[in-house]
Amino acid sequence: MNAISAFPESQIQRILEARHHDPFEILGRHKKGKDDVVVVFQPRAREVSLEGRYVMQRYGDTDLFLWRGDGKDLPRPYTIHWIDDAGNHHQRIDPYCFGPQISDFDMHLFAEGTHLHAYRFLGANPKTVDGVDGVLFATWAPNAQRVSVVGDFNDWDGRCHPMRVRGGSGIWELFLPGVGEGAHYKLEIRDQHGHLHLKADPYGRAFELRPSTAGLITAESRYRWHDSNWRKHRENLDWLHAPMSIYELHPGSWQRDDNGDFLDYRTLAHRLVDHARHLGFTHIQLLPITEHPLDASWGYQTTGYFAPTSRFGSPDDFRYFVDHCHQHGIGVLMDWVPAHFPKDAHGLARFDGSALYEHEDPRKGEHQDWGTLIYNFGRNEVKSFLLSSAIYWLEEFHIDGLRVDAVASMLYLDYSRDEGGWVPNIYGGNENLEAIDFLRHMNTVVHEHHPGCLTIAEESTSWPQVSRPTWLGGLGFSMKWNMGWMHDTLTYFSKDPIHRHYHHQQLTFGLLYAFTENFVLPFSHDEVVHGKGSLLAKMPGDEWQKFANLRLLYTYMYTYPGKKLLFMGCEFGQGREWNFDASLDWYVLDYPLHHGVMDLLKDLNHLHREQPALHQYDFDVQGFEWIDCNDAAQSTISYLRKSDDRVVVVVLNFTPVVRENYRIGLPSGGEWRELLNSDSEFYGGSNVGNGNVVAEEQAWMNRPWSVELTLPPLGALILTPV
């Protein structure tokens, strides 16, 4: 009986045509009666042997080789030796002599939508099996006819290393011995119609520098962390009542090197930490650092949900970046994009030839505005993918929090859609019930497994309880961007001061809802792109008035309830709109007015940290009290910020008119001093101020004490009792 007769002809044919769902049924070592049969498929081989001594026979004119005999001396695992058609000698351990590697429990949790560490068995994970070093490749492609690992180790030939499917799980796996760190790879997927798709690994840990898209095999991280003190501090920090000011940046355009190229993660870490510490920021927030093919997307069209972009270095280089920030007291937040993904052919789009990660129906599965695809949050395996990504960044890179992008687009089925262009939920409503459940679950597991880590929603609607616990019916985010406050504030500031008294309510309306959520006040990248101009350019008036308005804007933000966020370049009043493809205009710091803005921001940050009244009750009504919100005629407002044992008075004049003998009520008598005056000559102002003042026992604004002040033009005063 010859070796080939031991197998059904149909199975042999499927191997030869590279469409077998379980090549282990044919390839590898099999017991047939008293004999061992070994089958090897080796394209472009002239001769093949086992262990260099058992010569294999070619099957017809194919690249299938067989051996049959007494295999008691054939080791487990065994090595294949072959000579290729160019006469070169090769050898490798046969990957088809190893058993399945992924546990049933892992597959169960993955299919249940609750696996938090799917990246530990899916993707490309270095592994030692039976004493042999190699890489376990695995992916989820339930509608594929065949999946193969291809790379520079097999000439990118999908016939060489087909994977096995694990029952009905849709998970394909293959352990490849001898594949080492740095090898390039992709997945070749044959769909049910016989079409081939060359895909990047959804769980890849590192990728080639764009425009190339192959994955890179990464070894277990060799990085040694030194941030244990920071992480203990973070876990015990009462962040609700702690100061928080966030410096948002795009790593590719913050600074460039002398040749105009990107800074690497390590160089960026040192320069950035020095800058952020000098200015007094508590956190930095990175625009998406996840791998992405198009620079112009700023990272928001993600293809590598488990890979720091290779534009700036390796994963361990990014670990160094985070560690360096932590060692110097700076938290690291990052943008994370679970709402949508790009249509790039190498990415998740129709991954196995079907709408797998997305919806088949474009009314549910496509963002027309952005040209991207929407995740199908009703699929448990998609939920495990995204949950694992969120946990990955917190665990593997010690990230302190995730700013979740485009939450509004996840909550509403009719987001940015015309009538008839969307599909209602099972109750006939426009709420995306599956996405809501996912967000609640994601927030729950993040806070449960990583106490002290934050989740921050970019959510622009009036959806209730975004930053309230899930057990109260909320979405469970730590905080939410206050887009309404941002929009009203910038609209107000863009008005010529002579017209501002008509728009006074844009300053006061926000306090009606300021404590309904845990708000972040964002002047983000979105406000300085796409023709919107820089913050400085939005300000009306001549040059002096523009800078005075900007200083007033920042003082208003830093004394208003809520945590603070400012995009890079805004700290020194960059005049040009942000350009993602070039460095910030650091040269403007040679000009006093620009440097004055940065000096003011530094003082505001330090004041924000040092004065409990400016941060302890950012999210609680007891931390804020109006003195006067009704002086629309003179475009001024005044209020108290309070902590348990401190109080500061804030008075803001939104006109270029000096207001002399301006009386305000005070909560107590005695001497009061200026903590900060945005019109100080140190910041480029006209130096109209008051120094120390003494409150009079004269009732004013329903308060027993009052004082007359001189309000600087387009200026802000912060006062505190001596």
C-alpha positions in Angstrom: 0.0 0.0 0.0 1.6 3.3 -1.0 1.5 6.4 1.1 -0.9 8.5 -0.9 -3.6 5.8 -0.8 -4.0 6.4 2.9 -5.8 9.7 2.2 -9.0 10.5 0.3 -8.3 11.9 -3.1 -10.6 14.9 -2.5 -8.6 15.9 0.5 -5.3 15.6 -1.4 -6.8 17.8 -4.1 -7.8 20.5 -1.6 -4.3 20.7 -0.3 -2.9 21.0 -3.8 -5.4 23.7 -4.6 -4.7 25.5 -1.3 -8.3 25.5 -0.1 -8.3 23.0 2.8 -9.8 24.2 6.1 -7.7 21.8 8.2 -4.4 20.9 6.4 -3.4 18.8 9.5 -5.8 16.1 8.2 -3.2 15.5 5.4 0.0 17.3 6.2 2.3 16.2 9.0 2.7 12.8 10.6 0.0 10.1 10.7 -0.3 6.6 11.9 -1.7 4.3 9.2 -1.8 0.7 10.4 1.7 -0.2 11.6 3.4 2.5 9.5 4.0 6.1 9.9 3.0 8.4 7.0 4.5 11.9 6.7 3.1 14.3 4.1 4.9 17.6 3.2 3.8 20.3 0.8 6.9 22.2 -0.3 6.5 24.5 -3.3 9.6 24.9 -5.6 11.4 21.9 -4.0 13.6 19.6 -6.0 14.3 17.0 -3.3 12.8 16.6 0.2 13.9 14.3 3.1 13.1 13.9 6.8 16.0 14.4 9.1 18.3 14.3 6.0 18.0 10.5 5.8 14.4 9.5 5.0 14.0 10.4 1.4 10.4 11.5 0.5 8.7 10.7 -2.8 7.1 13.3 -5.0 3.4 12.8 -5.7 3.1 13.0 -9.5 4.2 16.3 -10.8 3.0 18.2 -7.7 4.9 19.8 -4.8 3.4 17.2 -2.4 6.0 14.8 -0.9 5.3 11.6 1.0 7.2 9.1 3.1 5.8 5.8 4.6 7.6 3.4 6.9 8.6 2.5 10.4 8.9 5.8 12.1 10.2 4.6 15.5 13.5 6.4 14.9 11.9 9.6 13.5 12.0 12.2 16.3 9.1 14.2 17.5 9.2 16.9 16.3 11.1 16.1 13.1 13.0 18.3 10.7 12.4 18.6 7.0 15.4 19.1 4.7 15.0 20.2 1.1 16.8 21.5 -1.9 15.0 24.1 -3.9 14.8 24.5 -7.7 17.9 26.8 -7.6 20.0 24.2 -5.7 19.9 25.9 -2.3 19.6 23.8 0.8 17.0 24.5 3.5 15.7 22.9 6.7 12.9 23.5 9.2 10.9 21.7 11.8 7.6 20.7 10.3 4.9 23.0 11.7 2.3 20.2 11.0 3.6 17.9 13.7 2.3 20.1 16.6 -1.1 19.9 18.2 -3.6 22.7 18.7 -2.3 25.5 21.0 -5.3 27.7 21.8 -7.4 26.6 24.8 -11.1 25.9 24.6 -11.6 28.4 27.5 -9.9 31.2 25.6 -12.1 30.5 22.5 -15.2 30.4 24.8 -14.5 33.8 26.3 -13.6 35.3 23.0 -16.9 34.0 21.5 -18.8 35.3 24.5 -17.5 38.9 24.0 -15.8 39.0 27.4 -12.2 38.2 26.7 -9.9 41.0 27.9 -6.6 39.6 26.6 -7.4 38.1 23.2 -4.1 39.5 22.0 -2.3 36.8 24.1 -3.4 34.1 21.7 -4.6 35.9 18.6 -2.1 37.7 16.4 1.6 36.6 16.3 2.8 35.4 19.7 6.3 34.1 20.3 5.9 30.7 22.0 7.9 27.6 22.9 6.2 24.3 22.1 7.7 20.9 23.0 11.0 22.7 23.5 10.9 24.4 20.1 10.9 28.2 19.7 8.6 29.7 17.2 5.5 31.9 16.7 1.9 31.0 17.2 -0.2 32.7 14.5 -3.9 33.0 15.0 -6.8 35.0 13.6 -10.6 35.1 13.5 -12.0 34.6 10.1 -15.2 32.4 10.3 -16.2 32.8 6.7 -12.9 32.0 5.2 -12.3 28.9 3.1 -8.6 28.9 3.9 -6.2 31.1 5.8 -2.4 31.1 5.5 0.5 32.8 7.1 2.7 34.5 4.5 5.9 36.3 5.0 9.6 36.8 4.1 10.1 33.3 5.6 8.1 31.5 2.9 8.4 33.8 -0.1 4.9 35.2 0.6 3.4 32.0 -0.8 0.0 31.2 0.7 0.4 27.5 -0.2 3.3 27.0 2.2 1.7 27.5 5.6 -2.1 27.1 5.7 -3.6 27.3 9.1 -6.1 25.0 10.8 -9.6 26.2 11.8 -10.7 25.3 15.3 -14.1 23.8 14.9 -17.0 26.3 14.7 -15.1 29.1 16.5 -13.9 30.8 13.3 -10.4 30.9 14.8 -7.5 29.7 12.7 -4.1 28.9 14.1 -0.7 27.6 13.2 2.5 27.3 15.2 5.5 28.1 13.0 8.9 27.0 14.4 12.0 29.0 13.7 10.3 32.3 12.8 12.1 35.0 14.6 11.8 38.6 15.8 11.6 41.2 13.0 10.2 38.8 10.4 7.6 40.4 8.1 4.2 38.7 7.7 0.6 39.0 6.6 -2.4 36.7 6.4 -3.6 35.4 3.1 -7.3 34.6 3.2 -9.3 32.7 0.6 -12.9 33.6 0.9 -16.0 31.4 0.1 -15.9 32.5 -3.5 -12.3 31.6 -4.0 -11.0 35.2 -4.0 -7.7 35.9 -2.2 -7.3 38.7 0.3 -3.9 39.8 1.7 -4.5 41.2 5.1 -2.5 42.8 7.9 -2.9 41.1 11.3 -5.7 42.7 13.3 -3.8 41.9 16.5 -0.3 42.8 15.1 2.0 44.4 17.7 4.2 46.3 15.2 4.1 47.2 11.5 6.4 48.4 8.8 6.7 52.1 8.2 4.0 53.3 6.0 3.3 53.0 3.1 4.2 49.4 3.6 1.7 47.5 5.7 3.2 44.1 6.7 3.3 43.1 10.4 6.6 42.6 12.2 7.1 39.8 14.6 7.9 41.2 18.1 9.5 39.3 20.9 8.3 39.6 24.4 9.1 43.1 25.6 12.5 43.4 27.2 11.8 46.9 28.6 12.2 47.3 32.4 9.7 49.8 33.8 10.6 52.3 36.5 7.2 53.8 37.2 5.9 51.7 40.2 5.7 54.8 42.4 3.6 56.6 39.8 1.3 53.7 39.4 0.7 53.4 43.1 0.1 57.1 43.3 -2.4 56.9 40.4 -4.3 54.1 41.9 -4.7 56.0 45.2 -5.3 59.4 43.7 -8.7 61.0 44.3 -8.7 62.4 40.7 -12.2 63.8 41.0 -10.9 66.4 43.4 -7.4 66.7 42.1 -6.0 69.3 39.6 -5.9 68.2 36.0 -4.6 70.1 33.1 -4.0 68.2 29.8 -1.6 69.1 27.1 -2.9 67.6 23.8 -0.5 67.0 21.0 0.1 65.4 17.7 3.6 63.7 18.0 4.4 64.1 14.3 4.0 67.9 14.3 4.9 69.1 17.8 8.5 69.4 16.8 10.7 68.0 14.0 14.4 67.4 13.9 16.9 69.5 12.0 16.1 67.7 8.7 12.4 68.1 9.1 11.8 64.5 10.0 9.8 63.0 12.9 11.3 62.9 16.4 11.6 59.4 17.7 9.7 58.4 20.9 12.7 58.7 23.1 13.8 62.1 21.9 10.2 63.3 22.1 9.9 62.1 25.6 12.7 64.2 26.9 11.8 67.4 25.0 8.1 67.1 25.8 8.4 66.3 29.5 10.7 69.3 29.9 8.1 71.5 28.2 5.1 70.1 30.0 6.7 70.3 33.4 7.9 73.8 32.9 4.4 74.8 32.0 2.8 72.9 34.9 0.6 70.5 33.0 -0.4 67.3 34.9 -1.1 65.1 31.8 -0.3 64.9 28.1 -2.8 63.5 25.7 -1.6 62.0 22.4 -3.7 62.0 19.2 -4.0 58.4 18.2 -0.7 56.6 18.5 -2.2 53.4 17.1 -0.8 52.4 13.7 -2.5 54.1 10.7 -1.7 54.3 7.0 -2.5 57.9 6.2 -0.6 60.8 7.9 -3.5 63.2 7.1 -5.9 61.2 9.2 -3.8 62.2 12.3 -4.3 58.6 13.5 -8.1 58.6 13.6 -8.3 56.0 10.9 -6.7 53.2 12.8 -5.5 49.9 11.3 -3.3 48.6 14.1 -5.3 48.5 17.4 -2.4 46.8 19.2 0.6 48.6 17.7 2.2 51.9 18.4 2.9 53.6 15.1 6.3 52.8 13.7 6.7 56.4 12.5 8.4 57.2 15.8 10.1 53.9 16.7 9.5 50.5 18.3 6.9 49.4 20.9 9.7 49.4 23.5 10.6 52.9 22.5 7.0 53.9 23.2 7.2 52.2 26.6 10.2 54.4 27.3 8.2 57.4 26.4 5.4 56.6 28.8 7.9 55.6 31.5 9.8 58.8 31.2 6.6 60.8 31.5 5.6 58.9 34.6 9.0 59.2 36.3 8.7 63.0 36.0 5.1 63.2 37.3 3.3 63.5 34.0 0.3 61.2 33.2 -0.2 59.9 29.6 -3.6 59.8 28.0 -4.2 58.6 24.4 -6.9 58.8 21.9 -8.6 55.5 21.2 -11.0 55.0 18.2 -13.5 52.2 18.6 -16.2 53.9 16.6 -15.0 53.2 13.1 -12.1 52.0 10.9 -10.9 52.7 7.4 -11.6 50.8 4.2 -8.0 50.1 3.3 -7.7 46.8 1.5 -5.1 45.5 3.9 -7.2 46.3 7.0 -10.3 45.0 8.6 -12.7 45.8 5.8 -14.4 42.6 4.6 -11.6 40.8 6.4 -12.6 37.3 5.4 -14.5 38.3 2.3 -17.6 39.1 4.3 -18.7 42.0 6.5 -17.0 40.6 9.6 -16.0 43.5 11.8 -18.5 45.9 10.1 -22.2 45.7 9.2 -23.2 44.4 5.8 -25.9 47.0 5.4 -24.3 50.4 4.6 -27.1 52.1 6.5 -25.6 50.6 9.7 -22.0 49.9 8.6 -20.6 53.0 6.9 -19.9 56.6 7.9 -20.6 58.6 4.7 -19.0 61.7 6.1 -15.7 60.1 7.0 -15.6 57.3 4.4 -15.1 54.7 7.1 -16.8 51.6 8.3 -18.7 51.2 11.6 -18.0 48.3 14.0 -20.7 45.7 14.5 -21.0 45.9 18.2 -23.6 43.1 18.2 -20.8 40.6 17.4 -19.2 39.2 20.5 -15.9 38.6 18.8 -15.8 42.3 17.8 -16.4 43.2 21.4 -13.6 41.0 22.6 -11.3 42.6 20.0 -12.0 46.1 21.1 -12.1 45.3 24.8 -8.7 43.6 24.5 -7.3 46.6 22.7 -8.4 49.0 25.4 -6.9 46.7 28.1 -3.7 46.2 26.0 -2.7 49.9 26.1 -3.4 50.1 29.9 -1.5 47.0 30.7 1.3 46.7 28.2 2.1 50.4 28.0 0.9 51.7 31.4 -1.3 54.3 29.7 -3.2 56.3 32.3 -6.4 56.7 30.4 -8.3 56.6 27.1 -10.0 59.5 25.4 -12.6 57.7 23.4 -13.2 59.4 20.0 -16.5 60.0 18.3 -18.8 58.6 21.1 -21.8 60.4 19.7 -21.5 58.5 16.4 -21.6 55.3 18.4 -24.7 56.2 20.4 -27.0 57.2 17.6 -28.0 55.0 14.7 -29.0 58.2 12.7 -25.8 60.1 13.5 -25.2 62.4 10.5 -27.7 60.5 8.4 -30.7 61.7 6.3 -34.2 60.4 6.8 -34.4 56.9 5.5 -30.7 56.4 5.6 -30.6 54.5 8.8 -32.1 51.5 10.4 -34.0 51.8 13.8 -33.3 49.5 16.7 -35.7 46.7 17.8 -37.8 49.3 19.7 -38.0 51.7 16.7 -35.6 54.2 18.3 -32.4 55.8 17.1 -30.2 54.5 20.0 -27.5 52.0 19.1 -28.2 49.5 21.8 -25.3 47.2 21.1 -22.8 50.1 21.1 -24.3 51.4 24.4 -23.9 48.0 26.0 -20.3 47.8 24.7 -19.3 51.2 26.1 -20.8 50.4 29.5 -19.0 47.0 29.6 -15.7 48.6 28.4 -15.9 51.3 31.1 -16.8 48.8 33.8 -13.8 46.5 33.1 -11.4 49.3 32.7 -12.3 50.8 36.1 -12.5 47.4 37.7 -9.2 46.0 36.5 -7.3 49.3 36.4 -8.4 51.6 39.2 -7.2 55.1 38.7 -7.2 54.8 34.9 -9.6 57.2 33.2 -12.0 57.0 30.3 -13.0 60.3 28.7 -15.8 60.6 26.2 -15.7 63.0 23.2 -19.5 63.3 23.1 -21.1 66.4 21.7 -24.8 65.8 22.4 -27.1 66.0 25.4 -27.0 62.2 26.0 -27.6 61.9 29.8 -25.2 60.5 32.4 -22.3 59.9 30.1 -19.9 60.3 33.1 -22.1 58.6 35.6 -21.7 55.0 36.9 -23.3 52.2 34.9 -25.2 51.0 38.0 -27.0 54.3 38.0 -27.9 54.0 34.3 -24.9 56.0 33.1 -22.4 55.1 30.4 -19.6 54.8 33.0 -17.0 57.2 31.6 -14.8 59.1 34.0 -15.3 62.4 32.2 -16.8 64.0 29.2 -15.6 66.8 26.9 -17.8 69.9 27.4 -18.3 70.7 23.8 -21.2 73.1 24.5 -19.1 75.3 26.7 -16.3 75.2 24.2 -18.6 76.2 21.3 -20.4 79.0 23.3 -17.1 80.4 24.6 -15.3 80.6 21.3 -18.4 82.0 19.6 -18.5 84.7 22.3 -14.8 85.5 22.1 -15.0 85.8 18.4 -17.4 88.8 18.7 -16.2 92.3 18.6 -16.4 93.5 22.2 -18.8 96.3 21.2 -21.3 93.5 20.4 -20.6 91.2 23.3 -23.3 92.5 25.6 -25.8 91.0 23.2 -24.3 87.6 23.7 -23.8 87.6 27.5 -25.8 84.5 28.0 -23.1 82.5 26.1 -20.9 83.1 29.2 -23.6 82.2 31.8 -25.7 79.5 30.2 -23.1 76.8 30.8 -23.4 77.0 34.5 -27.0 75.6 34.2 -25.6 72.2 33.3 -21.9 72.5 34.4 -22.4 69.9 37.2 -24.6 67.4 35.4 -21.4 65.6 34.1 -17.7 65.4 35.0 -16.6 67.8 32.4 -13.3 68.5 30.6 -13.0 72.0 29.1 -11.4 71.3 25.6 -9.7 73.7 23.4 -8.5 70.8 21.2 -7.0 70.2 17.8 -10.5 70.2 16.2 -10.8 74.0 16.9 -7.6 74.9 15.0 -7.9 73.1 11.7 -10.0 72.9 8.5 -10.1 76.7 8.0 -11.1 77.5 11.6 -7.8 79.3 12.2 -5.8 79.3 15.4 -7.2 80.4 18.8 -5.3 83.7 18.4 -6.7 84.2 14.9 -10.2 83.9 16.3 -9.8 86.8 18.6 -11.1 90.2 17.4 -9.3 93.5 17.4 -5.7 94.7 16.7 -2.7 92.8 17.7 -2.7 94.0 21.3 -6.4 93.1 21.7 -6.0 89.7 20.2 -3.4 88.8 22.7 -5.3 90.3 25.6 -8.4 88.4 24.5 -6.4 85.2 24.4 -5.0 85.7 27.9 -8.5 86.5 29.1 -9.8 83.3 27.5 -7.2 81.1 29.2 -7.8 82.7 32.6 -11.6 82.2 32.1 -11.0 78.5 31.3 -8.6 77.9 34.2 -11.1 79.4 36.7 -14.2 77.8 35.3 -15.4 74.4 36.8 -14.0 71.4 35.0 -10.6 69.9 34.1 -8.6 71.6 31.4 -7.3 70.6 28.0 -5.3 72.7 25.6 -3.9 71.7 22.2 -0.2 72.2 21.4 0.8 75.6 20.0 -2.1 77.3 21.8 0.2 77.7 24.9 2.2 80.4 23.1 -0.5 81.8 20.8 0.5 80.3 17.5 -0.8 82.5 14.8 -1.2 80.0 12.0 -3.7 77.2 11.8 -2.3 73.8 12.9 -0.5 71.9 10.1 -0.1 68.2 10.8 2.8 68.0 8.3 5.2 70.5 9.9 6.5 71.6 13.3 4.8 74.2 15.4 6.0 77.8 15.0 8.3 77.8 18.0 10.2 80.8 16.6 7.3 83.1 17.7 8.5 82.7 21.3 11.1 85.3 20.3 8.3 87.9 20.3 7.2 89.2 23.8 3.5 88.9 23.3 3.7 85.3 22.4 6.1 84.6 25.3 3.7 86.5 27.5 0.9 84.1 26.7 3.1 81.2 27.6 4.2 82.8 30.9 0.5 83.4 31.7 -0.4 79.8 31.0 2.5 78.6 33.1 1.3 80.7 36.0 -2.3 79.6 35.5 -1.3 75.9 35.6 0.7 76.4 38.8 -2.1 78.4 40.4 -4.6 75.7 39.3 -2.5 73.1 41.1 -1.7 75.1 44.2 -5.1 76.6 44.9 -7.6 73.9 46.0 -10.4 76.3 45.4 -9.6 76.1 41.6 -9.9 72.3 41.4 -11.3 70.5 44.5 -14.9 70.8 43.4 -14.7 71.0 39.6 -17.6 68.6 39.4 -19.7 69.8 42.3 -21.9 72.9 42.7 -20.4 73.6 46.1 -17.2 74.7 44.3 -18.8 77.6 42.4 -20.9 80.6 43.3 -21.9 83.6 41.2 -21.1 87.0 42.5 -22.6 88.8 39.5 -23.7 87.2 36.2 -26.1 89.9 35.1 -23.8 92.8 34.1 -24.3 92.4 30.4 -24.2 96.1 29.8 -20.5 96.2 30.8 -19.7 92.7 29.7 -18.3 91.6 33.0 -18.9 88.6 35.2 -17.6 87.7 38.7 -17.8 84.5 40.7 -16.3 82.5 43.6 -14.4 79.3 43.3 -14.4 77.4 46.6 -12.7 74.4 48.3 -13.3 73.2 51.9 -11.2 75.9 53.4 -10.2 78.3 50.6 -12.0 80.8 48.3 -10.9 82.8 45.4 -12.7 85.6 43.6 -12.6 85.9 39.8 -13.6 89.0 38.0 -13.5 89.2 34.1 -13.9 92.2 31.9 -14.6 91.3 28.3 -14.3 94.8 26.9 -11.2 96.9 26.1 -12.5 99.6 28.5 -10.9 100.1 31.9 -13.6 99.8 34.5 -12.7 102.0 37.4 -14.5 102.0 40.8 -16.1 98.7 39.9 -17.7 97.4 43.1 -18.2 93.7 43.7 -19.6 91.9 46.8 -17.2 89.7 48.8 -17.8 86.8 51.1 -15.6 88.2 53.9 -13.8 91.4 55.0 -10.2 92.1 55.5 -7.4 92.4 53.0 -7.5 90.7 49.6 -4.6 90.4 47.2 -4.3 89.8 43.5 -3.2 86.2 42.8 -3.1 86.8 39.1 -3.8 89.7 36.7 -3.9 88.7 33.0 -3.2 92.3 32.1 0.2 92.3 33.9 3.1 93.7 32.1 4.9 90.4 32.6 2.4 88.9 30.2 2.4 91.7 27.7 -0.5 93.6 29.2 -1.1 97.3 30.1 -0.5 96.6 33.8 -3.8 98.0 35.0 -4.2 96.5 38.5 -5.0 96.9 42.1 -2.4 95.2 44.3 -3.8 94.5 47.7 -7.3 95.9 48.6 -9.3 96.0 51.8 -12.9 95.0 51.8 -15.4 97.5 53.2 -18.4 96.6 55.4 -20.8 97.8 52.7 -23.4 95.4 51.5 -23.3 94.8 47.8 -24.7 92.1 45.6 -26.4 90.4 48.6 -23.1 90.2 50.4 -22.1 92.0 53.6 -18.7 93.1 52.3 -17.6 94.7 49.1 -14.6 96.4 47.4 -14.0 98.8 44.6 -11.7 97.5 41.9 -10.1 98.8 38.7 -10.8 96.2 36.1 -8.1 95.9 33.4 -9.1 96.1 29.7 -9.9 92.6 28.3 -8.5 91.4 31.5 -9.1 89.0 34.4 -8.4 89.3 38.1 -8.0 86.5 40.6 -8.2 87.6 44.2 -7.8 85.7 47.5 -8.0 86.7 51.2 -4.6 87.6 52.7 
